[in-house]
Amino acid sequence: MGWSQGVQDIAAYVQKFGTSEISGAVLVDAPISVGAGFVAKEPGKAAQMLSLLSLYAANPKDFAEGTLRHSFRKPLEPARRNRILNDILATPTAIGTAMIISSRYGPDRTTAIPGFDRPVLVVASAQSADLETLKAQAEALPCGSFEAIDDAGHAVFVDQPTLFSDRLAGFLTDRTVARCLQPATGLKPPHD
């Protein structure tokens, strides 16, 4: 399971090693990156992202506050909120900027999509700015399925933990998904 930048890590793994060592994947609220092609494909979003990076460099605390508002729709308990805010601020801005640029504008990870020959669940916030891209990528995955969760920010599993867990449990027990796994691994679907 990968969330946010973790989606790129899973795609990079599949690009390099394939899927022989995994039974499936869950990609949470981030599209697999098209790399530098994102600038041409979505110039408005790219410009917005780059302007946010200049805010990050000039005022990391404002950027971190905005990240919290984007990630969590529901109020966090103050101690938890402060811990997350401090964790964000502990990352040097040069490293944070490099991570964001690498995630959005680095390698084109979409070449991994055909290689996902295992069941993949794509989970998104129904309010995600990337919702249509996430749906399209789920449809392009050989064994992909898609779930949108309402009233959740980027951290859908924090804002809607029960719904997220239910969707995940459904994916893990879905007989259609299990049949997708069978040809690749020889495993039997659950409950057969």
C-alpha positions in Angstrom: 0.0 0.0 0.0 1.3 3.4 -0.9 -0.2 6.8 -0.1 0.7 10.1 -1.9 4.4 9.8 -2.8 4.3 6.2 -1.8 2.3 5.6 -5.0 5.4 6.5 -7.0 7.5 4.1 -4.9 5.1 1.2 -5.7 5.2 2.2 -9.4 9.0 2.4 -9.4 9.1 -1.0 -7.7 6.9 -2.6 -10.4 8.9 -0.9 -13.1 12.2 -2.3 -11.8 11.1 -5.7 -10.3 7.7 -6.6 -11.8 5.0 -8.2 -9.6 6.3 -11.7 -9.0 6.8 -11.0 -5.3 3.5 -9.2 -4.6 -0.1 -10.3 -4.6 -1.6 -6.9 -5.2 -1.4 -3.2 -4.4 -3.4 -0.4 -3.0 -2.7 3.1 -4.4 -4.0 5.9 -2.2 -5.0 9.4 -3.4 -2.2 10.1 -5.9 -1.9 9.3 -9.6 1.0 7.4 -11.0 3.3 10.2 -12.2 3.6 11.1 -15.9 6.9 12.8 -15.0 7.9 16.0 -16.8 5.0 15.4 -19.2 2.8 16.7 -16.4 3.8 20.2 -17.3 2.5 19.9 -20.9 -0.5 17.8 -19.9 -1.7 20.0 -17.0 0.1 23.4 -17.3 -2.3 25.1 -14.9 -1.8 22.5 -12.2 2.0 22.5 -12.9 2.0 26.3 -12.5 0.1 26.1 -9.3 2.4 23.4 -7.9 5.5 25.5 -8.8 4.0 28.6 -7.1 3.4 26.5 -4.0 7.1 25.6 -4.0 8.1 29.2 -3.9 5.7 29.7 -0.9 7.3 26.6 0.7 10.8 28.1 0.3 9.7 31.6 1.6 7.4 30.5 4.4 7.6 26.8 5.3 5.1 27.2 8.2 2.4 28.6 5.9 3.1 25.8 3.4 2.8 23.2 6.2 -0.5 24.7 7.4 -1.8 24.5 3.9 -0.6 20.9 3.6 -2.6 20.0 6.8 -5.7 21.7 5.4 -5.4 19.7 2.1 -4.6 16.4 3.9 -7.3 16.5 6.6 -10.9 17.7 6.2 -11.8 16.8 9.7 -10.2 18.5 12.7 -7.3 16.7 14.3 -6.8 16.6 18.0 -4.5 19.5 18.8 -1.5 17.4 20.0 -1.7 15.2 16.9 -2.0 18.2 14.6 1.0 19.9 16.3 3.1 16.7 16.0 2.3 16.4 12.3 3.0 20.1 11.7 6.4 19.8 13.5 7.2 16.7 11.5 6.6 18.6 8.3 8.7 21.5 9.5 11.5 19.2 10.5 12.1 18.3 6.9 14.6 20.8 5.4 12.8 22.8 2.6 15.4 21.8 0.0 14.8 18.1 0.7 11.0 18.7 0.7 11.1 20.6 -2.5 13.3 17.9 -4.2 10.8 15.2 -3.0 7.8 17.1 -4.5 9.6 17.8 -7.8 10.8 14.2 -8.1 7.3 12.9 -7.3 5.5 15.1 -9.8 8.1 15.9 -12.5 10.7 13.1 -12.1 10.5 9.8 -14.0 7.5 8.8 -16.0 6.1 6.0 -13.9 3.0 5.4 -16.1 5.1 2.9 -18.0 4.5 0.6 -15.0 0.7 0.5 -15.5 0.6 -2.5 -17.9 3.0 -4.3 -15.6 0.5 -4.3 -12.7 -0.8 -7.7 -13.5 -2.0 -8.2 -9.9 -5.2 -6.8 -8.3 -4.8 -3.1 -7.6 -7.2 -0.9 -5.6 -7.1 2.8 -6.3 -8.6 4.8 -3.4 -9.2 8.5 -3.7 -10.8 11.3 -1.8 -14.0 12.2 -3.7 -12.8 15.8 -3.5 -9.4 15.1 -5.0 -8.3 17.5 -7.8 -6.9 14.4 -9.5 -10.1 12.4 -9.3 -10.6 11.9 -13.0 -6.9 11.0 -13.5 -7.2 8.5 -10.7 -10.3 6.9 -12.2 -8.7 6.7 -15.7 -5.5 5.1 -14.2 -7.6 2.5 -12.3 -9.4 1.7 -15.6 -6.1 1.4 -17.4 -4.7 -1.1 -14.8 -5.1 -4.7 -16.0 -6.7 -5.7 -12.7 -7.6 -2.3 -11.3 -10.6 -1.2 -9.3 -11.5 2.3 -8.0 -13.1 3.6 -4.8 -13.8 7.3 -4.0 -14.5 8.2 -0.4 -16.6 11.3 0.4 -15.9 13.9 3.0 -12.2 13.1 3.1 -9.0 15.0 2.5 -5.8 13.6 1.0 -5.4 11.4 4.1 -8.6 9.5 3.4 -7.7 6.8 5.9 -7.5 9.4 8.7 -10.6 11.3 7.8 -12.7 8.2 7.0 -11.0 5.3 8.8 -14.1 3.0 8.8 -15.0 3.6 5.2 -11.3 3.2 4.2 -11.0 -0.1 6.1 -14.3 -1.3 4.7 -13.2 -0.6 1.1 -9.8 -2.3 1.8 -11.5 -5.4 3.4 -13.9 -5.6 0.4 -10.9 -5.5 -2.0 -9.1 -8.2 -0.1 -12.1 -10.5 -0.1 -13.6 -9.7 -3.6 -13.9 -12.9 -5.6 -13.6 -11.0 -8.9 -10.3 -9.5 -7.7 -9.1 -12.9 -6.5 -9.8 -14.4 -9.9 -7.6 -11.8 -11.4 -4.8 -13.0 -9.2 -5.3 -16.7 -10.0 -3.8 -16.8 -13.6 -0.7 -14.8 -12.5 0.1 -16.8 -9.4 -1.9 -20.1 -9.5 -3.5 -19.1 -6.2 -7.1 -20.1 -5.6 -9.7 -17.4 -5.0 -10.7 -17.2 -1.3 -13.6 -19.4 -0.2 -13.4 -21.7 -3.3 
